Amino acid sequence: MIATGVIVEYNPFHNGHLYHIKQSRELTDADIIIAVMSGHFLQRGEPAFVDKWTRTKMAIANGADLVIELPYAFATAQASDFAKGGVLLLDALQCDYLCFGSEQGSIDPFLNTYTLLEEQNASFQQFIQEFVKSGLSYPSALNKAYQALIPDSNAQFVDLSQPNNILGYHYIEAARKFQTALKPTTILRKQAGYHDPVQEGTTIASATGIRQAIHEQQAIEHVSGFLPSASFDLLNEWSQGNQPFASWTYFWPYLRFTLLRLTPGELKEYAEVTEGIEFLLLEAAKECTDFTSFMKKVKSKRYTWTRIQRMLTHIFTNFTWSQLKSMDTPRYIRILGMNQNGQKYLSERKKSMSLPLISRAASSKEPMLLQDIKATDLYMLGLGKNKMGLDYRIPPIRI
């Protein structure tokens, strides 16, 4: 069986994701699509719109054969570590291909860029340090350093100012550095950009735009044209169950309480909290009564919105620097859901996989898994739901 892997969040699963799965299957002649998917907190430091089991159902209903959870330590990390976690899991699952969406749409520029930055890594790192010292944010410094290294030649290089291109580059980097057997390929993102709002007259919108429209309108009917029917039905089921679509707005009272009960010394122990920002976090938490005003007070040229949200996610979930440093590579394969095709693949390959399979959370005391379980409980608390221990009670979804 030819297996193609995708690394995803599906927040929520929309028509662009459906296109990606269909094209991935066609481009690689795949017999099975394996999705490594983030759990309840995401790479931009946000709680997932709906829980991971609902998103798993969306994925399987729309073409994924097997859904694996990307552990919290990688799902909430900066791009390079997010990519590393996903790539190493797909390699452990013995995938033949990794297929990702990008603004570039062609794999050769990614390969050229990887070669360039590996050959000139010392100069690249020096440029980054200089640009950060000049006051640029790290992502801006990274792109400016890269631009300074691109030679005047006919070779094509990837545009690293685009969010999906950045992730794509890090997928290539991880696949090469860890000497995986994955063959990378990419598909051009269609119509909507990463942050674009929903627009009439199209069928593809960004997940950001869909979430924003639902939050603003407090209804899902007007985004139905951007979602496969299974996704729409599952979102409707979630809404009909009187469950709010998750955002920091709902979680803010709990987050604010957490911030205010900690000292600056305690805050700086949490992952990604650096350079004295703990004092600003406390000051803003004392003054601001809502999440948006808090973020506007804390955000600066040095600290991007995403970077601050990741800090807050780690504070909220009690995830420290020491934990982060101890979780450098995935240690297991956690099954969230599968269809018959996915189950057949696991039956054929599980004995030769390089990481243990986990289908029942109670079967392991691995610290990486325990952090995912804690994240689930706190996610449910943020939604105002008294539903603790769901990871122990919900088995892998079978469709």
Disulfide bonds with the S-S distance in Angstrom:
none
